[in-house]
Amino acid sequence: PMSRKNLIEPASAQDYSITLRQNVQSAIRLYLEDMGQSQPSCLYQTLLAEVEPPLLEEVLRYTHGNQSRTAKILGITRNTPRTKLHRYDIPVNNGKS
């Protein structure tokens, strides 16, 4: 069974049985359950605002700050990372983010 611990700690090198989709579903389920009786508002925008910055940061780290490679890995145009980095105020320092 999924737990909050599974969502925060990276999978070990031997355990890749939980897919990204399953992690996302579990995180959304937990988020909605934590809301209790409150009705979530703008969940789509909230999700994107929470997921896009760390996605960009991690892919930039993987590419050593290369925005063109980052765009290619993400399947977006090469100008889009620059726009999103500015939107989320994510610094890129000397090839490292």
Protein Blocks (a to p, Z undefined) as FASTA:
>chain_A
ZZfklmmpccdfklckbcfklmmmmmmmmmmmmnmmaccehklmmmmmmmmmmmmmmmmm
mnnopaklmmmmnopafklmmmmmmmnopaceehiZZ
